[in-house]
Amino acid sequence: MNLSETAFITRINPSDDFTKGSRFSLRWFTPTTEVNLCGHATLASAAVLFQYKKNVNPTVVFETKSGDLFVTKQGEGYVMDFPLNPPTQEDPNQFRDIIKVAVGDHPVQDVYLSSNTKKLLVRLADSCDRSVLTSLKVDTVALQSSERMGRVRGIIITMKGSPDCQPGYDFYSRYFAPWAGIPEDPVTGSAHTVLGSYWSKKLGKKKMMAYQCSSRGGELELEVRDDGRINIAGQTVTVLQGTITL
C-alpha cells in the first residue's frame, strides 16, 4: 500500500469478532517499512471498529510494538492513550548537516533527540513567524543523505504557538521521515509523544492544543499525564471505503 501508514488489525482470540472483541493486534507499514508507532493510523483503526463494525466496548485495546495502546470514544472524536517519549537536549553541532538541510539559515533555539523513537526535534527561535515554518521547502532526498548513521529516523520542526489568539495553539510542528519512506507526514501522533513531553516542560502545561502545519494539516488535543503517558485526542473523516482482494 503506497500510504503512510497502512494499518492491519487482526483478532487475538479467534472466537472474538470485531463487534464484541475489546483487544486486537495492530501493525503499521509505510510504503517501505514497518514502524513501531503510528498515531493517525491507530485513530483510523479505532474509528473503523466503532463506526463501521459497531464495536460495543467503550474502549478498545491494541497490542503493538509500542505496547498496549488504548482508544476511547469521546463525543464526536476519540482519545488515544499512548506512551510518552521524553527527548534529551543535544549539541546542535552534532546534527549540523541535517539541521541545515531542514531549516536552512533560520535561527534554531533548541535541538532535542528522542533516542527511543529516533526522532530529532528542532525548535525554531521564538523570533520566527509561523510563516517561516509553513513555507519551509525541505529537500527530503538531501535530508535522508545528510544522516546515515542511524541516529535519526524522523525530524520534527517545531515552534512556539500563539495560545492567546484563537483557536489558541500552544505550538506548531511539521514532521519529515524519508528514512521510513515518508517525505512529509500530514499529522503525526507518534511525533506528539515527543512534542508533548518537550512543550509540557517548556510551557509548564499539562493540557495543550497543537497544530501540525503540513499541506493537509490537523489539530491535536494533548494531555500529558503523571504516569508517563499522554492522551492524544482527535477526530476522523472517512474519504474512501472498499474491499481489497488478495
C-alpha positions in Angstrom: 0.0 0.0 0.0 1.5 3.3 -1.1 0.3 5.2 2.0 1.8 6.3 5.3 0.8 4.4 7.2 -1.4 1.4 6.3 -2.8 -0.3 9.4 -3.6 -4.0 9.8 -5.9 -5.1 12.5 -6.2 -8.8 13.5 -8.1 -10.7 16.1 -6.1 -12.1 19.0 -8.7 -14.5 20.1 -10.1 -16.5 17.2 -13.5 -16.7 18.9 -13.8 -12.8 19.1 -15.3 -10.7 16.3 -14.7 -7.0 15.5 -18.0 -6.0 17.1 -17.7 -7.6 20.6 -13.9 -8.0 21.0 -12.0 -5.5 23.0 -8.4 -6.5 22.3 -6.8 -6.7 18.9 -3.3 -6.8 17.3 -2.3 -3.8 15.3 0.7 -3.3 12.9 1.6 -0.3 10.8 3.5 -0.1 7.5 4.8 2.8 5.4 5.4 2.2 1.7 8.9 0.9 2.6 9.0 -0.5 6.2 7.1 -1.5 9.3 7.1 1.2 12.1 6.8 0.9 15.8 4.2 3.5 16.4 1.7 5.5 14.3 -1.0 7.8 15.7 -3.3 8.6 12.9 -3.5 5.0 11.7 -4.4 3.9 15.2 -7.1 6.6 15.3 -8.4 5.4 12.0 -8.3 1.8 13.1 -10.4 2.6 16.2 -12.8 4.7 14.1 -13.4 1.7 11.8 -14.1 -0.6 14.7 -16.5 1.9 16.4 -18.2 3.4 13.3 -18.4 0.5 10.8 -18.0 -2.6 13.0 -20.3 -1.1 15.7 -17.9 -2.2 18.4 -19.9 -2.3 21.7 -17.0 -1.6 24.1 -16.3 2.0 25.4 -12.5 1.4 24.9 -10.6 -0.9 22.5 -7.0 -2.0 23.2 -4.4 -2.6 20.5 -1.4 -4.8 21.2 1.5 -3.3 19.3 5.3 -3.0 19.1 4.9 0.0 21.4 2.9 -2.0 24.0 -0.8 -1.7 24.7 -2.5 1.3 23.2 -6.0 2.3 24.4 -8.5 4.2 22.3 -11.7 5.5 23.9 -14.7 7.1 22.1 -15.4 10.5 23.4 -18.2 12.6 21.8 -17.6 13.0 18.1 -14.0 12.0 18.4 -11.5 9.6 20.1 -8.9 9.8 22.8 -5.7 7.7 22.4 -3.6 6.6 25.4 0.0 6.5 24.2 3.4 6.2 25.9 5.3 9.4 26.4 8.7 9.7 24.8 10.7 12.5 26.5 13.6 13.8 24.4 17.0 14.9 25.7 18.9 18.0 24.8 21.6 17.6 22.2 24.5 19.7 20.9 23.3 21.2 17.6 26.8 20.8 16.2 26.4 17.1 16.3 23.5 17.4 13.9 24.7 20.4 11.8 24.2 18.9 8.4 20.6 17.6 8.9 19.6 20.9 10.6 21.0 22.9 7.7 19.0 20.9 5.2 15.8 21.1 7.2 15.7 24.8 8.2 18.4 26.5 6.2 19.7 29.6 7.8 16.7 30.2 10.1 17.6 30.6 13.8 17.3 27.5 15.9 16.6 27.7 19.7 16.7 24.0 20.8 17.8 20.6 19.5 16.5 17.5 21.3 16.6 13.8 20.4 14.2 11.1 21.4 16.6 8.1 21.4 13.7 5.7 21.9 11.9 6.8 18.7 14.9 8.3 16.9 13.0 11.5 16.3 15.1 14.7 16.2 13.3 17.8 17.5 14.4 21.1 16.1 12.8 24.2 17.6 12.9 27.4 15.6 13.6 30.6 17.5 10.7 32.5 19.0 11.6 35.4 16.7 10.4 33.3 13.8 6.8 33.8 12.5 4.6 30.8 11.8 5.0 31.5 8.1 8.7 30.5 8.4 7.6 27.0 9.4 4.8 26.7 6.8 6.9 28.0 3.9 9.9 25.6 4.5 10.8 23.7 1.3 12.6 20.6 2.7 14.6 18.6 0.2 13.8 15.1 1.7 16.3 13.3 -0.6 19.1 15.6 0.7 17.7 15.2 4.2 18.0 11.5 4.1 21.5 11.7 2.7 22.6 14.1 5.5 22.1 11.5 8.2 23.1 7.9 7.5 24.5 6.9 11.0 21.1 5.6 12.2 20.7 8.2 14.9 17.7 9.8 13.3 14.6 8.2 11.6 12.5 11.4 11.6 12.8 15.1 12.1 10.3 17.3 13.9 10.5 21.0 13.2 8.5 22.9 15.8 7.9 26.4 17.1 6.0 28.1 19.9 2.4 28.9 19.2 0.0 31.7 20.0 -2.3 30.4 22.7 -3.8 33.9 23.2 -5.0 34.0 19.6 -8.0 31.9 18.5 -8.0 29.0 18.1 -5.1 29.2 20.6 -2.5 26.6 19.6 0.3 26.2 22.1 2.8 25.0 19.4 3.1 24.2 15.8 5.1 21.5 14.0 5.9 19.6 10.8 7.4 16.1 10.5 9.6 14.6 7.9 10.7 10.9 7.8 12.3 10.0 4.4 14.3 7.3 6.2 11.0 5.4 6.6 9.6 6.2 3.2 7.6 9.3 4.3 8.7 12.6 2.7 6.3 14.6 5.0 3.6 13.2 7.2 0.4 15.1 7.3 -0.5 14.6 11.0 1.7 12.5 13.3 0.6 11.1 16.6 3.9 9.4 17.3 5.8 12.7 16.9 3.5 14.3 19.5 4.6 11.7 22.1 7.9 13.6 21.8 6.5 17.1 21.3 4.0 16.7 24.2 6.8 15.9 26.6 9.0 18.8 25.4 6.4 21.5 25.3 4.8 20.5 28.5 8.1 21.2 30.3 8.8 24.4 28.4 5.3 25.9 28.8 4.5 24.5 32.3 1.3 23.0 31.0 -0.3 19.5 31.0 -3.1 20.2 28.6 -2.2 21.7 25.2 -3.6 22.3 21.7 -1.2 21.6 18.9 -1.4 22.1 15.1 0.7 20.2 12.5 1.3 22.6 9.6 1.5 20.1 6.7 -0.3 21.0 3.5 -3.3 18.9 4.8 -2.8 19.9 8.4 -4.6 18.9 11.6 -5.0 19.8 15.2 -4.4 17.6 18.2 -5.6 18.0 21.8 -2.9 16.7 24.2 -2.8 15.9 27.9 0.5 14.9 29.5 -0.2 12.5 32.4 1.9 11.9 35.5 2.2 8.2 34.8 4.5 8.6 31.8 1.7 8.5 29.2 0.0 11.0 27.0 -3.6 11.4 25.9 -4.0 12.5 22.2 -7.5 13.4 21.1 -8.7 13.9 17.6 -11.4 13.3 15.0 -11.6 11.2 11.8 -13.1 11.7 8.4 -13.7 8.7 6.1 -12.6 9.5 2.5 -12.6 6.0 0.9 -14.2 2.7 1.6 -13.7 -0.5 -0.3 -12.5 -4.1 -0.4 -9.1 -5.4 -1.4 -8.8 -8.9 -2.8 -5.5 -10.6 -2.1 
